[in-house]
Amino acid sequence: MEYRTHSEGETEELGVRLGQTLPSHTILAFTGDLGAGKTAFTRGLARGLGIRERIPSPTFTIVNEYEGGRLPLFHFDMYRLESSEELFDIGWEDYLRRGGICAVEWSEKVSDALEGALWVDIRRGAEENDRIITVSEEGPQ
């Protein structure tokens, strides 16, 4: 499915709608340029799950965990990782077993570890705040 948003708020609202419907054990694999809106989408996702905490980018922590919603949210940033082996070293399989939602930014760096993921590609549109968001079951080729 392809969606178009025209503000950060609309991108978050799309995340809210998705967060309200996702089943447990879902992996969301985000792709898109720096500043495209991956974290904004994840903020909405958290709201849709009923999580009220502030959702910053996890760039300097690799993963942030959020409880208190209908499902836990594990927000990963793979930007600083070199391979999926490093993802397994930080306990990827443990997060999967916990039954929450794994939102993975810069997922193309570890795509071989994201079997069954729902891929969310966020690209800039024609105007500054326009975003083209594609949600599919197929990752980067």
N, C-alpha and C positions, 0 to 999 in steps of 0.2 A: 504494500500500500504506500502511496506517496501522499504526503501532506505538505502544505505551505503555511508558514507562520510569518507574521509581519512585525513581531516584537518579542522581546525576551519573555514577557508575560504570556503571550500565546504559546510559545515553546514550552513553558512550564505547564500550562493548562493541558497541552497534549500529553505531557508526562503524567499529569494527574489522572487523566482518563485511562491511560494504559495501566497505571498503578492500581486502579480500582478493580481491574479485571484479571491481572496476572495470577496464575497458580503458583504454589510453592515450587521450589527447585528450578526456577526459571533463571537462565543466564541471558542477560542483555549485553550484547557486544557492540559497543559504540565505536564508530569511525567518524572522522572529520577533522578538519584543520584546527589548530590552536585558536581558541576563542570562537569556535563555531556555535557552541551552545550545548555541549555535552553535559556540563555540570548543571546548567539551567534546566535541561530536560530531567536530570536526576533529582533536582530539588522538587520538581513537580511530581515525579515518580514517588518520592518519599511522602509527599502530602497525600497522594492517592492511596498510599498504604496506611495512612493515619499517623505517620511519624511527624512530630512537631519540632524536632531539633533543627538547628541551623545546619545546612548542608554545604560545606565548603569543598573546594577541589582537594582531593587526597594526594596531590602531587608529592608532597614531602613526607607522607606517611605510608604510601603504597596502598593501604586499605583503611577505611573508616567503617565502623560498625554502628548500626542504629537499631535499637529495639523500641518497643512500645507501640508498634502498629500491628495490623493484622498478620503481618509477616516481618521478620527481620530483613534489613537491607544491608548488604555488604558492598561498599562503593570502592572499587579498585581503580588505580591509575597505573598503567603499565609503561608509561613514558620512559621511566628510568630503568626498566628491565631490559635485558639483552636477549632473553629466550624464555620459552615456556618452562624450561627446567627450573629457572629462578622462581616462577610462579608456584611450582610444586614445592619448592624449598620453603616458601612462606606459608604452606598449609592449605593450598587450593582445595584439595580433596576434603579436608575438614569443613571448610566453608560450604562446599556442595552438600555434604551430609546433613548440615544444620537446617536445611529445608527452606531457606529464605530466598531472596532475590539477589543475585550477583550482578551488579551493574559494573561493567568493565570498560573504562575509557582506554583509548589507544590499543584496542583489542587486536588489531592487525599484527602486533608484535608477538602475540601468543595464540594466534588463531588455531594452531594445531591442538590446543588444549581445550577448545571451546565447542566441542561436539554437541550438537543439538541446540545451539544458541539461537536466539532471536536477534538479528542484526539490525542496528539502528544507525543509519548513515545520515549525518547532518552536514549540509553544504550551504554556503552563502548563496543568496539569490541576487537579483539585479540591484535591489536597493540595500542600503547599509544594514537594516534590521531584518531583511527578508531571509528566511531559511527554507530550504527544501529538505524534508525529512522523509527518508525511505525506510520502512520497516519490512523486513523480509526474513525468510528462513535460510537464505543463502548468503554466505559471507563473501569476502573478497576473493577474487579468482587469481 
